[in-house]
Amino acid sequence: MNIHEYQGKELFEQYGIPVPRGKVAYTNWQAEDLTRKLGGAAVLKVQIHAGNRGASGGVKLVSSAKEAKEVAEHMFNTPIVTAQTAGQAKEVRKILVEELMKIVKEFYLSIIIDRDAQKVAVVASSEGGVNIEEVAEHHPEKIVIEHVEPSVGILDFQARKLAFALGLVGDHVGQFSSILRNLYRLFVEKDCSQVEINPLIINGDGKLVALDAKINFDENAQMRHPDVQELRDFAEEDQREVEASRYNLSYIALDGSIGCMVNGAGLAMATMDMIQHYGGAPANFLDVGGGANTEKVSHAFRIILRDDKVRSILINIFGGIMKCDIIAQGVIEAVREMDLKIPVIVRLEGTNVEEGMKLIRESELNLTVASGLEEAARMAVEAAGKGGAA
């Protein structure tokens, strides 16, 4: 789960991490008023769930309240496309109006989970303000990684070690250590999967300040954090994914033309791999889970069909606790109810598979039975058109 920059900075403030003064504007008039209150100069940042905003016109410096109003009006009326929006234009609904700060030096600082090391990793660099991927590619020697044992937490010597590696001296070492300890506390207490400050700056007053904030949360732990769940901005998410979450369906939209309905994440990945092996492209990842009943199947169909690129649907379900004949009946009822015209290929395996296959064959619906995953994938690709193209 992602949140906006301004929400991340509000959390930073709660944890004692210095951030610039700023508030969110929902209209150009508010942007004008907020800029005036900041002394007549400010930086305007569009608030969307994507990075690289500056390179796409989403971050602008203004020198007057009048200019802020004009710039904000343009931002609100101009959908933005960045390197991280997959070519899609995103509507701007919020703009962070923030005080201008003199930047003396920029750094990069983040905390992530290193699954290979089975530890938390602090990643820091003296090259802030740019994509860390670019630094890793061109200047890997400028990236410093310090692993933290979760049962112990970050220790003072580790914070000082990182500060020295960034070239910090004097009071800046203590400031950095305080920010890092508070950032780590936020990371652990809020069950984050990533926290990132890029850039962390030394401002004109010689203070370390978080000029940006990016926070991702582990969705599996959010039942413990109702306050964090309230930060979710549904308007920034794919509406199909939002709808799927309401029915406990795991759905991720992709760019292909073959809709996938599978139970089990591993089987779903294998299904998508097989589709690509036969020259097609999956339109989605969709895991209906172990309890694939009629209601879930119906909702899954509706969500898949909201993608107008879908040309065929592949159902690949293993019947364990939920028997294949029950699953087949659910598929039949859902297809009949929706009067589907798109070809549907069904591959079932597991308990009562013969009974399930018989029900589908005798349904007189636009359902095609496949005897195995390879056959099912090949048939779905052929049904969608050559190469699975829409």
TAUR-V967573 format. One record per helix or strand of 3 or more residues. SS is the DSSP state (a for helix, b for strand). FROM is the first residue (numbers start at 1). LEN is the number of residues. If there is no record, write none. Layout:
SS & FROM & LEN
SS & FROM & LEN
This chain:
a & 5 & 10
b & 22 & 4
a & 28 & 10
b & 42 & 5
a & 54 & 3
b & 59 & 4
a & 65 & 13
b & 95 & 4
b & 103 & 12
b & 119 & 7
a & 132 & 7
a & 140 & 3
b & 143 & 6
a & 156 & 10
a & 171 & 19
b & 192 & 12
b & 208 & 3
b & 214 & 4
a & 219 & 6
a & 226 & 4
a & 234 & 3
a & 239 & 8
b & 250 & 4
b & 258 & 5
a & 265 & 13
b & 284 & 4
a & 294 & 12
b & 312 & 8
a & 324 & 15
b & 343 & 8
a & 353 & 9
b & 367 & 3
a & 373 & 12
a & 386 & 3
